[in-house]
Amino acid sequence: MEPVGPAYLVFGRYLFFGLLSVIVLIVHRRSAAEIGMRKALLALHLGIVGYVGFYLFFSFSAAIGGGALASIITGVMPAVVTIASNHITKQVSWRRLVAPIAITAVGLLVINIRTPASLSDITTTDLIATTALALLACALWSYFVVANGIVLRRTGGPSIDNTTWTALIGVGALIGSFGLLPIAWSMDATSPVGDQSALVRFLIVSVLLATLGSWCASWSWNRATGRLSTLLLGQLMALETLFGALFNLIWESRWPTIQELVGAALVTAGVIICARTLDRQRIRQAVSAVPSSQDAPLQEPASPSCRRVGFDRRTS
């Protein structure tokens, strides 16, 4: 948002996200106390790592090598989350995941790929630095998704109030956001405090991003995390790229190219195949858990002599 620097805008977003979360925790202080100190610290940790940490590494990667290259590298996040989740839960055989992971990854690559000319001005050192930082950003967000899913499902889902858990993560993002200020100062970014009109726009945009992009999105994500497999959530993350591309088309007032349509079709197909694979796996597990009639133990009817003995004992 010109003329305010992006670091200030992200700081404002997480600042208001955290302040809103503090208000929610005050209202839900009873459920916050029931979560316990250990899980509360974990939520704060996830807020710092998954929100601020991811942004820092991704922004540094984009600043060095450009946003297109950073987006291509972080596009492997759906595959990383899916593989990590299945490694932990061993929910589906690996051969059944090869197809959906590969199709989704190729679709994301087709959507984000640019011409080789866009990389011609990047030195080898910058390319290595961009790749390393983008992979670190990918690792941080993948860790957030997998760890968050493990906590919400191991505790039985309803035992943790979703609103309270989201608010704790928001407070973590608030704490981590203060680390963005030195970065904004070092980048000589334009401060929103200097101009009144810029300050008003900064506050409006920050509140909107905090409410819709952070609070509502985080609440919905945590809600889905407690009910869906992280393996499927990893593939669903790929749809974020599709919505981003859609909003970009609306912003640029143009129709999608053939390349973008092919990539979107591949991503959608990969997500659908993954969902169908999980459904079939659940059906197999449900069928195998039901004992067949052949496995049920047979009870022999009591012989007439036994019945007669029992009758004689009652009448004696």
N, C-alpha and C positions, 0 to 999 in steps of 0.2 A: 504494500500500500504506500504509494509515493505521497510525500517525500520521507515518510518514516521508514527506518531501516527494518528489515525482516526480523532481526534478533529482538528488537523492542516489541514488535507485534507478537512474536511467540511468547515473550515474557508477559505481555498484557493478557494473552489468552490463558496461560497457566495461572497467572495471578488471580484472575476473576474465577477461574475454575476452582482454584483452591479456596478462595473466600466463600464461594457458594457451597463448597464441600464442608467448610467449617460450620456454616449455618445449619446444614443438614445434620451434621453430627450433634449439634446442640439439641436439635429437635429429637433425634433418635439416640440420645445418650444412653438409654437403657439397653438397646440392642448393641450399641458400640461396646458397652461394658461386658456384655455376654460373649463377644468375640474373643476377648482375652488379649493380653499384651503381646504374646508371641505372634499371633496371626495379624494383629494390628501393625506390628513392626514389619512383617512380611508385606503387607499391603502398601505401606509407605515406601518400602524398598522397591516394589514393583512400579510404583508411580514414578520414582526417580529414574529407574533404569529404562522402563518401557516408553516413557514419554520424553523426558528431557535428554536422556542418554542417546536414544535413537535419533532425535532431532540433531543433536550436536554432531554426531559422526556423519549423518547423512548430509547435513549442510556443509560440513568441511569437505566431504567428498565432491559435492556438487560445485563448491567454490573452486576446487582445484581442476577437476576434469570436465565440469559441465553437468547440468541436470540430466541430460539424456543418457550419458554413460552411467551415472549413479543409479538412475531408474532401472536400467537394464540389469545391473548387478543385483540390486535389492529385489528385483523381480523373482529371484529364486526363493524368496521367503515362503511362499505356499508349499513348495516342495520340501524345504527344510523342516517346517512345522509338521507336515504330514509324516515325513520319515522319522523325525524325533519322537512324535507321538506314538507311532506304531512300534518303534523300538522299545518304548517304555511299557506300553499296554499289550503289545503282541496281539492286536485285535484281528488283523487280517494277514493272510499269507502274503509274502513279498511279491510273488509272481502276479497276484491279482491287483497289486498297486502300480505295477510298472506302467500299464497303459494310461490310467488317468493322470498320473504324475507327469509322464512324458508329454501327453497331449496338452495339458495345461501349461507346462513350461514352454513348449514350442509356441503356443498361442500368445503367451506373454512376450516372448522374444519377437514374434512377428509384429505385435502392436508397438513395442518400444524401440525396435531396431531402427537405426538411422544409417544413412549412407556412409561409407568409409571416409568420405571427405570431411565429415564432421569431426573425425579423430585425427586429421592430418596435422593439426597445430599442437597436439599434445605430445610432450616429450615422454621418453621412457620412464623417467623418474616420476613425473606427474601421473602417468598411467598406473604405475605400481601403487603410488600413494592413494589415488582415487579408488582403485580396486580394493585395497586393504581397508580403507575407511568405510567404504560401502558394505563390505563383508562384515565388518564389526557392527555396523548399524543393523544389518540383517540378523546377526547373531543375537543382539540385544532384544530386538522385537520378537524374534522366535522364542527366546528364553521367556519373555513376558507371557506370551500366549500359552506355552506349554506349562509353565509353573502356575499361572493363574488357573488354568483348567484343572490341574492336579489338586489344588487347594479346594476349589469349589465343588469338585465331585467327591473327593475323599471325605469331606465333612457331611456328605449326604444332601447337599444342595440347600434345602429349606432351612437347615440349621444356621446358615449365614444369611442375614438379611441383605438382599442385593443392593438396596439403596445405601445402606451403611457401608458395605464393602466398596462400592463405587466412590463414596465420599472419602474413605480412608486413602484410596489410591489418588484421589484429587489433592488431598493434603500433601501426599508425597510429591506430586508434581509441583505443588506450590513451593515446597522446600527446595526442590532441585532447580526451580526457575530462577532463583536468585543467582545461580551460577551463570546465567545468560547475560547478566548486566556487564560484567567485565569484558565479555566477548563483544558485546555491542559497542562498548567504549573503545576497544582496541580496533574495531573495524571502522571507526570514525563515522558510524551511522548517524543519520539525522534524528535527534531526540524529539519526541512528540511534545515536550514541555515548552519548547521555544515559541511555537506558533499556536494561537488559540484555536483557529479553525482546524489545524492538523491534530490538535489534542482532542477535539470533539469527535472527529472522524476516527481517531485511534481508539477512543473509549467505546464508541458504538461498535466498531468492527471487533474489538477485543471481547466485548460482552456477547456479541452474537456467536463468535467462534467458541467462546467458553461454554455457552449454554447449549448450542446445537452440536458443534463439532467435537466438544470434549465431554460435557456432562451427559447429554442424551445418547451420544454414540457409545460412551463407555458403559452407561447403564444397560443399553441394549446388548452390547457385546458380552457383558458379564451375565446377563440373563440367558443368552444363547449358550454361553460357555457351560453353565450349570446343567444344561439339558441336552446338549449335543456333544458328540465325540469331537475331541480336539483334532482327530484325524480328518474329519469332515470340515471342521472350521478352517484348517489349513488350506484346503482347496477353495473354500468360500472366500478366503482372503483375495483370491485372484479376481473375484468380481469387483473388488475395489478399483482395480485398473480399468475395468469396463466403464464403471460409473464416472471415473475421472476422465476417461476419453470422451464419454458422452457430454459431460459438462464443458469440456474443451471445445467440442463441436458446436455446442450452443453458443459459447462465448465467441467463437470465430465465425459463426453464422455460415456454416458450410456442411455439405454432406460427407459422410465417411468415404475414405478411399477403399479400393479393393483390398489392399493390404490390411487395413483396419478391420474390415468386415470378416476377412479370413481369420485374423487373430481372435476376434470376438467369438466367432463360431467355434474355434478350437478350445478356447477357455471354457465356454459354456458346455461343450461336449465333455471335457475333462471333469468338470464339477458334477455333471449328471451321472457319468459313469462311476465316479467315486461314491456318490450317494446310493446308486443301485447296488454297488458292491457291498456296501455296509448293510443295506437292507437284506440282501441275500445271506450275508454272514449271520445276522441276527436271527433269521428264519432257521438256518441250519442249527444254530445253538439252541433255539427254542425246541426244535424237533428232537435233537439229541438229548435234551434234558427231560423229555417226557418218556417214562418207561413203557416199553411195549407190552402187550398182553402175554407174549411168550416169556418175557423176563419176570413176570409177576409170579410169586410163589403160589403153588397150588395147595389148598387145604383139603385134606381128606375128610370126608364126612365121618362122624363118629359111628362106630359099629353098633348094632342093636344091643350087643351085650353090655357095652359101655353105658348106653342110654338106660338099660334095664338096671344096671348097678346103681346109677344115679337116682333112679326112681325108687329103688328099694331103700337107699339111704335116707331119702326124704320122708318115706312113709314109715320107717322103723322108729 
